[in-house]
Amino acid sequence: MNHWIDRLIGAVSRRSLTDQEEQYSSHQTTRDFIFNSVGIGVWGVVFPLLTIVVTQCVGVDQAGIFSLAFVTGTLLMIIGNYGVRTYQVSDIDEDHSFADYQINRILTCILMVVAGYVYCCIRGYESDMFVISMGVYLYRMVDALADVYEGRLQQVDKMYLAGISQAFRSAIVLIVFSIVLFITRNLGFSCIVMAIVAAASLIVLTIPLAYMETPKSRRWETKSIVNLFKRCFPVFVALFLYCLIDNMPKFMMEGPLSYDNQLYFNVLYFPAQGILLTASLLYKPLLLRLAAAWDNPDDHRTFNIIMAAVFGAIIVITVANLIIMGWIGIPIMSWLYSTDFEQFRMLMYLMIIAGGVTAAIDFIYQLITVQRRQNSVVKLYLITFAFSLIASFALINSIGLMGAVITYLAEMCLLLVLIVLQFANISVRTRRRTKRLEGPSSRFWG
């Protein structure tokens, strides 16, 4: 910590972060996996742990309100990220400068906050709900802004530094929020403090780390920024629709069901989210390798082996979650949230299966992005969105919380079938085209 502060102060005193000599090496595969796992792990448990803290400090209803605000903030974060991260880290030849990515992210983050404010006004949120929501939205905006700097570190093969940045920000937010809420018992104030602390970590650690540990970027170009918006727009639309589908039951629950049901649904959802996060620990560090393997027709076998291994791991992780949650998970959750979750045992099993399906969907989507065919999935999300809108409205109004869980599982199964068929179609067409291009040359040399 002292070493980092000294280095940061020295860089600021010289009024230049980009001219600093790099001190951390690249291509540290083991370190990448370890610290990326730590970063994603800490980031992933922030929401579950914060809901426990809120439940214990201010009650179930307030925890339900906080859960809904966090879910909405996560949806808005899709606007902030704009689907650029995977595109950025797989931009091996740096067709767009880092400055282009930064300006793109600043603009999308501004749009994210404006959209959040407008949403609160449309929903008619009063003072407490408005402050809680905007505090959470600002925190998620900082997460979205930090992502472009952490993406830059991954792009230059220093992913472990991105993991350290993400872990530090998430941990400090969790600690400070918990202390402030415990002392003040004021959820709105605690959410504002959470956003401020996240912003401070961005300024002190994430931004300087990205500037000092990566090559100096060339200047931004308006044409390149516009092109970046155009290229990533289909990815953004697809991710936004997917997140909307993923959270549709939660949004449809606001009104027909009390806010405590928001807490119950999200608590059931946390193990499913854990499957997605755990799977992402495996494949996100492999995105560069997958991109290189796909670009080289002779290396498609490696691409297939990695793909099969990840799918196998998702199945194993899902089965393990079913066993653990059925054994000790439900009693532990009942104790943590002071609620009897035994009554939701069957819903928990359905939700975990849905989590495995969700992890498979996300991985296939990453593969399609690596193939640069992300435009092709938008129609699949539109079909699934229409289904989820109708199903969630009908089932939640008729059978309540159970209807929300059943809707979630059904919509994810539908989307999995659609996206698998699309991925198979893309792969077959690409390989046929490759064979046609190689055919004349092969015959000549033969």
N, C-alpha and C positions, 0 to 999 in steps of 0.2 A: 504494500500500500504506500509506504514512504517513497519507494523507488518510483512508483507511478506518479505520485504527486510532484516529486522533484522534476521528473521528465516533463510533465504537463506544464508546470510553472515556467520551466525553461523555454518550452516551445511558445507559450503565450508571450513571454517577455521579448522573444525575438520576432513576434508578430507573424509567425509562420508555422503551421502544423504540417503542411505538405512537404516542406524541405527537410524534415527530420529524418535521420538515418533509421532504417528498419532494424529492430532488435529481436524480432521473433521469426523463426524459420517457417517455411511453408512445407507442404507435403508431409505432414505428420499424421499418418493415417490412424494410428492407435489413439493419439491425442484427439484427433477429430471426432472419432466415435465416442470417446469418453466424455468430452466436454460438450459435444452436441447433445448427448444423452442427458447430461446434467441440466443443460439449458432448457431443453424441451420438457424434461421431467419437472423442473421447478416451475416453469411457465404453466405447465398443464395442471399442476395441483393448486395454483393460486385460486381459481374459482371455487373448487370444492372446499378448500380450507377456509376461504373467506366466508362461504355460506355457513360453515360450522361456527365460526366466530360470531357472525351476525345473529345466528339462531340462539346461541348461548347468551349473548349480550342484550339483544333487543327483541327477541321472540320470533316465532314462526312466520307471522304475517309480514313483518319487516323483512325477514329473510326471503320471503316470496317476492316482495317488491324489488329487492336487490337482485334476485335471480333473474327477474324479467328484464331489468335494466341492463344486466350483464349480457344477457342473450341478445338484446337489441343492439348493444354496443359491439358485439361480435359480428353481427350482420353488417353494421355500419363500417366496421373495420375492413370488410371486403372492398368497400369504396376506396378506403385509404390505401390498401395494398394494390388495388387495381389489377390483380393477377400477374404482377410483374416479377415476383421473386424467382420462380422457376425459369422464366425467360431470361432474367438477368444472369443467373448463375450458369446457364447453359450458353450464354453469349461468349463463347470461347475466343472468337476473333475480335471481340469488342467493337461490333458494328455501331453501337451507341456508347458514348462516353459516360463515365460515372457522373459527370455534371448533368448530362441529360436525364439520367435516372433520378438524381436528386431533385431537379426542378419538377419532373413528373410527379414525384412523391409529395412534394410540398403542395402542389396544386390539388392533388387528390385528397390530401389530408384536410385542406381548407374546405373542400366540397363535402367531406365526411362530417365535419362539425356543423356546417350549415344545414345539411340534411337531418342531423340529429336534432337541432334546434327546431326545425320546421315540423319534424315528427312529434316532438313534445307539444308544440302548439296545436297541431291537428288533433292529438289525443286529448287535449284539454288538461294536461297535467298541472296540478296546483303546486304551491311552493315547495313542499317537502319532496314530492315525487319528481318535480322538475329539477331540483338541486341534486338529488340522488342520481337521476338519469344523466344529467350533463356532466357530473363528476366522473361517472363511469365512462361516458363517451370520450371525454378528454383523455382519460387514462388509456383507453384503447387507441386513441389517435396517436399518442406517444409511442405505443407499441408498433403501430403501422409505420410511423416515421423512422423508428429505430431499425425496422426490417430492411430498409434500403441500404443502410450502412453495414448491417450484419450480412446482407447479401453480397456486398462488395468484398467483405473479408472472405466469404466462401468462394467468390468468383476467382480470387487470386490464391486459392487453395490454403487458406488459413481459417478453416471452419471452426477450429477449436476456440479461436478468439471470439467468434460470433457467439458460440455457446457460453463462454464466460460472461460476455456482455448481457446476454439474455437471462442467464441465471442470476447475476447480480441485481439487475433491475427488478426481476420478479420477487426475489427474496427480500430486498429492502422495502418494496411496496407492501408485501405481506406482513412484515414485522411492524412497520410504522402504522399501517392501517389498524392492525389489531390493538396496538398500544393506545392509539388515539380513541378508538371506539370504546375500549375498556374504560378509559378515563372519563370521556365526555358522554357516552351513551347517545351520541348524536350521529346518526348514520349519514346524513347529508354532508355535514362538516368533514367526516372521515373520508368520504368519497372525494371531496375537493382536495384534501391533503394527499390522498393517494395519487391523484393526477399531478400534483406539484412535485412530489417525491420522484415519480417516474420521469418527469421532465428534467429534474436535476441530475438524475443518473445518466440521461441521454447526453446532457451537456458536458458532464464531468468525465464520462468513460467512453460511451459508444461512439460519438462523433470524433473525438480526438484519436481513438484507436483506429478507426477506419482511415483517417487522413494520414496518420503517421506510419501505418503498417501496410500501406498499399501504394503502388506507383502513382505519381501525380497524374491527374486526369487532364485530357485535352479540353479545350473550351467547349461550352455547350453550343448547339446549333438549333435554331428554331425549327428548321425542316426536320431534323433528327428527332426532336421532342414530339412534334406533330405525328411523325411516322411511328414513334413508340406508342403513342396513344391509339393510333389506328391498329397497329399490330396486336396490341394486348386487349383491345376492346372486346373481341369475342371471348377471351379468357375471363375477363372481368364479368361479362354478362353470364357466362356459364357458372362461375364461382358464386356470383350473387344469387342466381337462381337456385344453385345447389344449397347454399346456406339458408335461403328462404324456405326451400323444401324441407331441409333438416330441422328448421325451427317452426315450421307451420303449425304443428300441434300446440306449441307453447303460445304462439300468438292467438290462435283460435280459442285457447282456454281463458284468455283475459275477457271477462264479461260473464260467460256462462258459469264459470267455476271461481271459487274464492282464491285469493292469492296464496294460501297455504298449499294448494294443489300445484302451483308453480314450483314450490320447493320440493314437493314429493317427486314430481316428474324429473326435475334436474338431478336429484339425488339418485334416482334410478338410472339416469342418463350418464352419470359420472363414470361408472365402470365401462360402459360402452365407449365413452370418449377415451378412456384409458387404453382400450384396444387400438384405437386409431393412432394415438400418440406413440404407443409402444411400437407399432408397425412402422410409423414414420421415422423412428430412430434407426430402423434398419435400412430403409430405402433412400432417405434424403441425402445421406453422404454418398450414395451411389449414383446420383443424378448425372454428375459429370461423366462418370464411366459409362453409364447407359447412353448418354448423348453421343459419346465417342464411338461406342459399339454399334449404335444404329447408323451413324454416318458412314461406317465402313462395312460394306456388304459382306466382306470376308469374316467379319466379327459378329454376325448376327447370332451365331451359336452361343456366344457369351451372353448376348442380350437375352436369349431364351432361357439360359440356365439361371441367370439372376432373377428373372421374372418368376420362374417356377419355384425357386427357393423362397422368395418373398411370399408368394401365395401359400406355400406350405407353412411358413412361419405364422401367417395370419390365422390359419386354421388351428395350429397348436396354441396360440395365444388365446383364441376364443374359447377353446375347450378348457384350458387352464382357468380362465376367468369363471366359467360356469361351475367348475368344481370348487374353487375357492369361495366364491360368493354363496354357493349353496351350503357350504360347510361353516365358515366363520364370518363371512362377509356381512350377511344380514344382521346377526346379533351385534356386530361392531357398529354398523350404521344406526341401528336402533338406539344404541348407547350414545353415539356422537350427536345425534339430532334429537334425542329425547322423544322419540316417536317409535311406535311399534311397526317396524317394516316387515314383520312376518306376514302381515295381511297382504303384502305386495309381492310375495315370493314368486308367483307365476309371472307377474309383470316384469320382475327383475330378469328372469330367464329369457323372456321375449326380447327385452331391451339389450341384453348381452349378445344375443344372436344378431340383432340389428346392428350392434357395434361391429361385429365381424364383417357383416355385409358392407357397412360404411367404409371400413378400412380397405376392403378390396376395391370399392368404387374409387376411392381417392388415389390409390396406387395406379389403377388403370388410367385415370385421368392424367396423372403425371407422365405416364408412358406416351399418351396421345400428345401431350404438350411437347415432350422430347421429339416426337415425330413431326412437330410443327403442323399438326392437323386439329388444333383445338377448336377451330371454327365448326367442326362437324358435330360437336356434342351439344350445341345450343338447343337444337330442336328436340333432343332427348330430354333435356331439362324442362323445356316448355311442356312437353307431354306429361312428365311426372308432376310438374307444378300444378297443372290442371287437375290431375288425379288427386293430389294431396289436398287441394282446396276443397274439392267436393267431399272426399272421404272424411277429412277432419271435421268439417262442418256437420256432417251427418252423424258420425260416430261419437264425437264429443258431446253433442247436444242430447244424444240418446243414452249413452252409457258412461259418460264422464271421463275420469282419468284412464280407465281401461281402454276407452275408445281412442284416446290420444296415443297410447302405447301401441295399440294394434295398427293405427294409421301410420305411425312412424315405421314399423316393421314392414308393412305392406308397400309403402312408397319406396323404401330402400331396396326391397327385392325387385320391384318393377324397374327401378333405375339400373340395378346391377345387370339384369338381363339385357336391357337396351344398350348399355355401354360396352358390354362384352361383345355383343353382336357387331357394334360399330368398330371396336378395336380389331376384331378378326377381319372385318371387311377392309380396313385400312392396311393391315399387314399383308393380306393376300394381294391387294392391288400394287402395293409398293414392291413386293418381291417379283411379281410378274413384270413390272416395268423394268426392274433391275436386270432380269434375265433377258429381256428384249434388247437392252442396251449392251449387254455383254455378249449376246449371241453371235453377231458378225465377227467380233474380234476373236472369240474362241474358235470359231470355225476356220478363220484365216490362219491362226497359229497352228491349229491342228493339221 
